Amino acid sequence: SQQRLTEMQTTRWEKQQPMGIGWKTLEIGDSQCVYHGGADPGYVSYLIAEPKQRLGVILMTNAAPSPERIESLGNDIMLELLTT
């Protein structure tokens, strides 16, 4: 049914299961962000967005830093954007 499809596509901002339609959710300050990242040998990418304020950060590299470092950098940049 249409109701069932809508329920499956609705992102829920729950701390217990921070995921919706392949996007993970993250609170930065008072803002609700969505993010997703990935890596293959020699490549790392990360995207974080704050939909209500129409802000986003995309990082892509062909170096080999750890995905966690790129995620942390993206989150730090988003925090800076949200607080300035």
Sine and cosine of phi, psi and omega as CSV:
sin_phi,cos_phi,sin_psi,cos_psi,sin_omega,cos_omega
0.00,0.00,0.31,-0.95,0.03,-1.00
-0.89,0.46,-0.62,0.79,0.02,-1.00
-0.88,0.48,-0.68,0.73,0.00,-1.00
-0.90,0.44,-0.67,0.74,0.04,-1.00
-0.89,0.46,-0.68,0.74,0.02,-1.00
-0.89,0.46,-0.67,0.74,0.03,-1.00
-0.87,0.48,-0.65,0.76,-0.03,-1.00
-0.93,0.36,-0.43,0.90,-0.07,-1.00
-0.99,-0.13,0.01,1.00,-0.03,-1.00
-1.00,0.03,0.83,-0.56,0.08,-1.00
-0.97,0.23,0.77,-0.64,0.04,-1.00
-0.96,-0.28,0.76,-0.65,-0.01,-1.00
-1.00,0.02,0.97,0.24,-0.03,-1.00
-0.92,-0.40,0.71,-0.70,-0.01,-1.00
-0.94,0.34,-0.46,0.89,-0.04,-1.00
-0.96,0.29,-0.56,0.83,-0.07,-1.00
-0.68,-0.73,0.97,0.24,-0.11,-0.99
-0.98,0.21,0.95,0.32,-0.05,-1.00
-0.47,-0.88,0.60,-0.80,0.06,-1.00
-0.35,-0.94,0.86,-0.51,0.01,-1.00
0.79,0.61,0.68,0.73,0.04,-1.00
0.99,0.14,-0.11,0.99,0.05,-1.00
-0.98,-0.18,0.67,-0.74,0.12,-0.99
-1.00,0.00,0.44,-0.90,-0.01,-1.00
-0.92,-0.39,0.50,-0.87,-0.08,-1.00
-0.49,-0.87,0.73,-0.68,0.12,-0.99
-1.00,-0.01,0.80,-0.60,0.13,-0.99
-0.85,-0.53,0.95,-0.32,-0.13,-0.99
0.89,0.46,-0.81,-0.59,0.03,-1.00
-1.00,-0.08,0.09,1.00,-0.10,-1.00
-0.98,-0.18,0.58,-0.81,0.08,-1.00
-0.99,-0.16,0.90,-0.43,-0.02,-1.00
-0.94,-0.34,0.38,-0.92,0.15,-0.99
-0.86,-0.51,0.55,-0.84,-0.02,-1.00
-0.49,-0.87,0.32,-0.95,0.08,-1.00
-0.35,-0.94,0.61,-0.79,0.01,-1.00
-0.59,-0.80,0.18,-0.98,0.02,-1.00
-0.29,-0.96,0.23,-0.97,-0.02,-1.00
-0.44,-0.90,0.56,-0.83,0.21,-0.98
-0.75,-0.66,0.30,-0.95,0.00,-1.00
-0.78,0.62,0.87,-0.49,0.03,-1.00
1.00,0.03,-0.04,1.00,-0.03,-1.00
-0.66,-0.75,0.64,-0.77,0.08,-1.00
-0.63,-0.78,0.66,-0.75,0.08,-1.00
-0.67,-0.74,0.42,-0.91,-0.03,-1.00
-0.41,-0.91,0.68,-0.74,0.06,-1.00
-0.73,-0.68,0.74,-0.67,0.11,-0.99
-0.72,-0.69,0.66,-0.75,-0.03,-1.00
-0.66,-0.75,0.51,-0.86,0.14,-0.99
-0.89,-0.46,1.00,-0.09,-0.16,-0.99
-0.86,0.52,-0.65,0.76,-0.07,-1.00
-0.90,0.45,-0.59,0.81,0.00,-1.00
-0.99,-0.10,0.01,1.00,0.02,-1.00
0.84,0.55,0.71,0.70,0.03,-1.00
-0.92,-0.39,0.54,-0.84,0.06,-1.00
-0.41,-0.91,0.44,-0.90,0.06,-1.00
-0.74,-0.68,0.76,-0.65,0.07,-1.00
-0.82,-0.58,0.80,-0.60,0.06,-1.00
-0.85,-0.52,0.75,-0.66,0.07,-1.00
-0.67,-0.74,0.68,-0.73,0.00,-1.00
-0.60,-0.80,0.53,-0.85,0.11,-0.99
-0.96,-0.28,0.37,0.93,0.13,-0.99
-1.00,-0.08,-0.12,-0.99,-0.06,-1.00
-0.85,-0.53,0.70,0.71,0.11,-0.99
-0.95,0.31,0.28,-0.96,0.03,-1.00
-0.94,0.34,0.57,-0.82,0.05,-1.00
-0.83,0.55,-0.53,0.85,0.01,-1.00
-0.90,0.43,-0.60,0.80,0.02,-1.00
-0.92,0.38,-0.64,0.77,0.02,-1.00
-0.92,0.38,-0.67,0.75,0.05,-1.00
-0.87,0.48,-0.71,0.71,0.01,-1.00
-0.88,0.47,-0.67,0.74,0.04,-1.00
-0.89,0.46,-0.71,0.70,0.03,-1.00
-0.87,0.49,-0.67,0.74,0.02,-1.00
-0.92,0.40,-0.63,0.78,0.04,-1.00
-0.90,0.44,-0.66,0.75,0.03,-1.00
-0.90,0.43,-0.68,0.73,0.02,-1.00
-0.88,0.47,-0.68,0.73,0.04,-1.00
-0.85,0.53,-0.69,0.72,0.03,-1.00
-0.88,0.48,-0.69,0.73,0.03,-1.00
-0.89,0.45,-0.62,0.78,-0.05,-1.00
-0.96,0.27,-0.38,0.93,-0.08,-1.00
-0.96,-0.29,0.09,1.00,0.04,-1.00
-0.91,-0.42,0.00,0.00,0.00,0.00
